[in-house]
């Protein structure tokens, strides 16, 4: 079952964010009067609802879904897991700026 009206709300929220990011081109008045943060909040709330709604319709375990998703898009997922793994393993200690000490990083 598709809920088209909620997709329209999500599209309007995204449009609100795009307009807020470009409000400087519209003039001084619009910079303070476009609620871009509201658009972000609405977009994420509606997106979470859509993902929950879709996921509840699929009788599949979470681990099965993640494994299938990982192997379906390895071009996106492998760099993501590699970069997050490096970050979690302390890559910021390995790739220090010149002159930085370990005490300053920790």
N, C-alpha and C positions, 0 to 999 in steps of 0.2 A: 504494500500500500504506500502510495506516495502522498506526501503532504506538500502541495505546491505553495500554499500561502506562507508557510514557515520559511521556505526557500526565498520568497520575496522579502521577508523581514530580514533575513541574513544578508541578502544583496543590498538592501537599503542601508543596513548597518555598515557594510563594507564601503559603500559609496560615501557615507558620512565620514568615515575615516580618511578616505582619499581626498575629499573636499577639505577636511581639516588640515591635512598635510600640505595642501596647496592653497590655503586661505590667504597667504601673504600676497599672492597674485591678485586676489579679489579686492584688496583694500584694507585699510586700518580697522574699519568697523568689524569686519568679518573675523579678524584674527581672534578676538575675545568672545565671539558669539556663536561659534560652531563647536558643539560638544563632541569632539573627536573621541574623548575617553568613553563617553556613553556608547558610541558606536562600537568600540573595542569590546566593552562589557557585553553588549547585546549580541555581538557576533560570536563570542566564545560561549555564552550561555546557550544560544540557539544551536551552535555546532555540537556542543556536548549533548544536548537533547537528541539531535539527529543521530549522532553516533550511538548513543544508548538505545534509541528506538530501532536502529538497523541491527545492532548486535543482538538484541533480545529476540529478534526474529530468526536468527540463524542458530540451529541447535548444534553448536560446535564448541568444543572446549577452548579455553583461552590459549593454552600452549600450542594446540594444533593450528589455531588461527595465526599465531605469531610465527611459527615455523614456516607455514605456507606463505605468509606475507614476506618473510625474509628472503626466501628463495625465489619469490615472484619478482622482486625488485632489488637484486643484489647491487646494481649500479648506484642505488641511493643508500641502501642499508649498510653496505660494507664500509664506505668512508665514514658514515655516521658512527658505527660501532668502533671503528679504529680510532677516530678522533676522540670520542668519549672515553675509550679505554686508555689512551695516552694521557688524557687530562686526569683521569682518576688515578693513574699509576704514578703520578708525580712528574709529568713531563715539564712542568713549570720549573722544577729544580734543575732538570737537564739542560733546558734551553734558556738560561739566564741571560739578561742583558750584560754587556761588557762592563766589568767593574762591580757587579753586584756580588754580594757575599751570601753564603748559605743562611746566615743568621737573619739577613734582611728579608729573604724569601719566606722563611719559616716564621 
